[in-house]
């Protein structure tokens, strides 16, 4: 056996053990966690990058708005170039107040997409939550990428997981931030791929229930500059794909499944900051491939739009996600907030449109 895999395996075991010790340390004494006045929904994962947390945050924020809540998103803002002490309000729910350097790409993407939802960036999510409650009257918080942010108490822990994650190992031998046993801390799992296998194993090995299915599709491409109106790209058109995300294979598969003919692909690292040289390379490669248009992700679009794009035909393809069954998931989520004994919310503050109790207890029955 080669030396490097042995070393990686040892480091992976040590990393997983350290993460497990940290989680157990917080679990032994809940007072070690700071608690906000309003309830917190954490959306996170075990894997580093590429699980679609940001679109799910967007989806849940819209769901809560429809249910009469005033959600706020609390996020760290990974990839910011300008990091300031305290809290950066990226959006107050009506206007975008920060640029890419101050916000980071994912918070800025959420700020542009969500109306009526404040987006706050800061390392101290408790401080961000206090500001959201005081200034914006938030009734519930969405803790973006929060599964490992154990310093802040949460009322619902949602874990995004795929079948591939259940075959992986902790860093550095794998891509997991914690061992698989950490999944037992989740209140529910949102399965992004390989539903049947992942749901069965999560329930059998870790007792995770309920389990919901995440659906994904793509919307009509939109221009990334100007009015960002819809662009008609006929089926079978030759397109050139540009990505700077953790899992480009999924986006490429989405574009291909839509019926477009991918004439070329240019991949950059996750959170890559595009510059003039990159734009020239993209334009030259797209022309050489005979492409009618360049297609990219919405996350990449917020980093590309700051560049001088000239006459480059480029559009962002929105990712549309859902959680099935949608009504059952929404009812389960609010019921969990209302009945959690640790939650600061009383039943009077969170009225629910009741569904049959069995559907809420066993949402898998509605998925099948």
N, C-alpha and C positions, 0 to 999 in steps of 0.2 A: 504494500500500500504506500502511495506517495506521502511524503512528509506533510505537504501543504493541506491536503484534505483532513489529515489527522489533527493538525493544529487548528484548522477552522472548526472542526467538530467540537474540539475542546473549548474553544472560545465561544462557540454557539451555546454549548451547555452552560457555561459560566454566565453568559449574557441572559439566557432564559431564567437561570436561578436568581440572578440579581433583580430582574423585573418581577419575578414571583414574590421575592422577599419584600420589595417595595409595595406591591399591591397588598400583601398580607399585613404590612405595617399600618397602612391606612385602615384596613378592615378591622383590625383589633381595637381601634379607638376612633369611632366616627367623629369625635370632637376635633380631630386633627384636620378635618376638612372644614373650610369656610362655607357658610350657607347664605345664599341670597334670600331676600324677602319673597321673591316670586319663584315659581318652580323652574327647573332646568331640565331640558331634554338634551342629552349628549348624543351626537352622531359621530361614530368613529369606526376604526377597523384595527386589525392585527397587522396588516401588511403595510409596508412603506409605499405610498403612492399608488395611483391607478385603480382605485376601487369606486370612484364616482361619488365621493362624499359631497362635493359641492353641488351637483345637480339634485341630490337627495335633500340637502339643506334647503335649496330653492323650493322643492316640491312640498316639504313639510311646512315651510313658512307660508306658502299659499294655502295649504290645507287649513292651517290655524287661522289665517285671515278670514277664510270662508266660514269658520266656526265662531267668529266674533271675537277672536283673541287679538292682542297687539304684540306680536312676537318681535324680538330683537335678536340679531345674530352676533355672537361673541366669537372672535377668531383671533389667532395670533398674527396672521398676515405674513406667512412665510415668503421670503424672497424680496422683502422691502429693501430698498437701497438707503432710505433715510429712516432710521429708527429713533424715535423720540420717547422720552419718559412719559409715563401716564397713558392716556387713552387717545387714540385718533378716531374721530368720527368720520368714517368714510362716506356715509349717507345718513341723513336725518329722516329718511323715509320719503322725502319729497325732492331732494336734490343731491347730486354727487358732489362731495365737498373735498375730496382728496384725489391726487393723481396717482399714477402707477408707482412712482418712487415712494410715496408715503403710504400707500395702501397695500401693494402687492397685487398680483394678477387675479387671484381667486376672489378676494374681497371686492375688488373693483368690478369684476364680472357680476357678482351678486348685486352690487349697488346699482349697476346699470339695468339689471333684469327685474329687480323687485321694487315695486312701488308700495309705500306704506310700511316698510320694514327698515328700521335703523340698522346699520352695519357698523360695528365698533371693533377696532383693531387694537390689540395691546397684549403684552406678555402676561399681565395680571388680569385674568378673566373675571375675577371677583370685582376688581375696581371698574372694569368695563360694565359689568352687570349693574353695579350700584348707580353708575351714570345713566344707564339705559332706563332704569326704574325712575330715577329722580327727574331726568330731563324729558324723557319721551313717554313716560307712563307705561312701560313694558309690562305686560301681564304674564309673559312666559319667555324664557330665554332658550335659544338654540346654540348649544356649545359645539362649534365646528371642530372636528378632529379631536374630540374630547375623551376618547376611551382611556387614554393613558394620562390625561390631565387630572390626576386624582386629588389635587389640592382643593378642587371645587366640588362641593356636594351636588349630586344630581338626583332627580326624581325618576327619570327614565333613562336607561342606558341602551341605546340602539347600536347594534354591531353589524356592520356590513361585512359580508364574507362570501367567498366563492368556493367552488369545489377545489380549485387549485390551492387555495390557502390551507386547506386541510391536509395537503400533502407536503407542505413547506416546513422549514425549520427557522429558528431565530437567527438573527444576524450573528456573525458574518457569513455563515454557511448558507443561510437562506435569506428571505426577505421579510421575516416576521419581527415585529418589535417586542412581542411577548410569545411565550409558549402557548400552544393550543388550549391548555387548561384554563387560561384566562377567559376563554369564551363563556365559562360558567358564570361570570359576573354580569353578563348581559341580561337585560330584561326581555329582549326580543332580538331575533336575528333577521336581517334583511338579506336574502340570498340573491346575489347578482349574477351568478352563473352556476349551472349544475344543480338545479334546485333539489331534485329527488334525492341524490346522493348526499348532498350537504345537509339537507334537512334531517334525514334519517340519522346521520352520524352525530350532528349537533345534539339531537334529542337523546340518542342512546348513550353517547360517551360523556356528555357534559350537562345534560338536563336542561338545555336551552329550549324554552317554549314561551310564547308562541314563535312561529317562524313564518315569515312573509316572503313573497316572491317580488323581486324588482324587475320591472319590464323596461326596455329601452328601445327607442326608435329615433329617427332623425327628422327634423323639420325642413322646411324650404330654406335654401341658402339665402343669406342676407348680406348686402354690401356692408363693409366694415367702416366706411367713411360716409360722411354726409348724413342723409336721412335714414340710413341703414334699412332701406326698403328691400323687399323681396326680389330676388333675381330668378328668372326662369332659366333653368338649366335642363334642356330636354334629355330624356332618357337616351343612353348610348353616346352622349356627348363625351369627348375626350377631356379629361380633367387632370390637373396636376395637384397632388396632395402634399401639404406642408404641415408638419406637426412639431411641437415642442412640449410633449406631455410624457407622463411616465409609461403609459401603455398605448403606444401608437397603433398597435395591431388591431385593437378594437375599433378605432376610428376608421382605419383603412377598410376593415370588414364592413362597417356600416355604410361607407361610401360605395363600396362594391355591390352590396346587397340592394342599394337603391337603383342599380341599373346603369350607373355611369361607368365609362371606360377609363380606368386609371392608366394614364400614359407615363406617369413617373411619380416618384415619391422622394421627398427630401425631409429627413428627420433631424431634429435638434434635441438636445438634452431637455429635461423637464425644467420649466421656468426660464428657459433661455431668453435673454434680452436681445431682440433683433436690432440690427444696425443697418446702415446704408450698404455695406458690403454684402450682407445677407440678402437684402432685397435685390441687388444686382444679380446675385447667384440664382435666386429663385426665378427672376424674370428670364434670365438666359436659359436656364434649364427647362422652363415651361415652354418657351418658344421653340427650343430644339426638339422637344417632345411632341410638338404640334398640338398643344392643349388649347382649348377654347377659354378656360378659366382656371384659376388657382382656388382650391378649396382648403379651408383650414378650420380649426376648432374655435369656439367662442373664447376659450381661455387664451389661445394664441392670438386671437384678434385684438385683445386689449393691449398686447405687447407689440403687435405689428402696426397698429393704427398711429402710434407715436412717430413712426418712420415716414419719410417722404416716399410715397408709393408711386407717384407719377401716374402714368396711364396703365399700370398693372391691373388687369382684371382679376379681382380677388374677392371672395365672399366667405363668410363664416357659416358653417353648418351647425345649427343648434341641436343639442342632444336633449331629447324629451324622455324623462323617466317617469315611472309610476310605481305604486306599491299595490299589489293585489292580495286579497280583494280590497279595493279602495275604501268602501264604506266601513267595512269591518275594521280595517287598520285605523281609520280616523276615530271611530268609536272606542276602540281599545286604547288608543293613545290618550284621549281625554278622560276615559274612565280610570286609567292608571294614574293620571295626575290627580284626579279627584279623590281616589281611594287610598293613595299611598300614605301610610301613617306618618311618614317623615316629611311629607309635603307641607309647605306653609299655606297652601290654598284650602279654603273651606269649600264644602259642597255648594254653598250658596253662590260662590264666585265662579263656579264652572258648571253651569247647567248643561245637561247632556240630552240630546235626542236619543232616547233609549232604543236599543235593538235587543233581540232575544239574547238572554244571558249566555246561552250555549254558544252562540256565534262569537261572542266576545271572548269566552274562555277557550274556544277551540277554532280559531280562524282557519286552520288548515282544512277543515271540512268544507269551507266555502271556496277554497282555492281549487280543490279537485273538481 
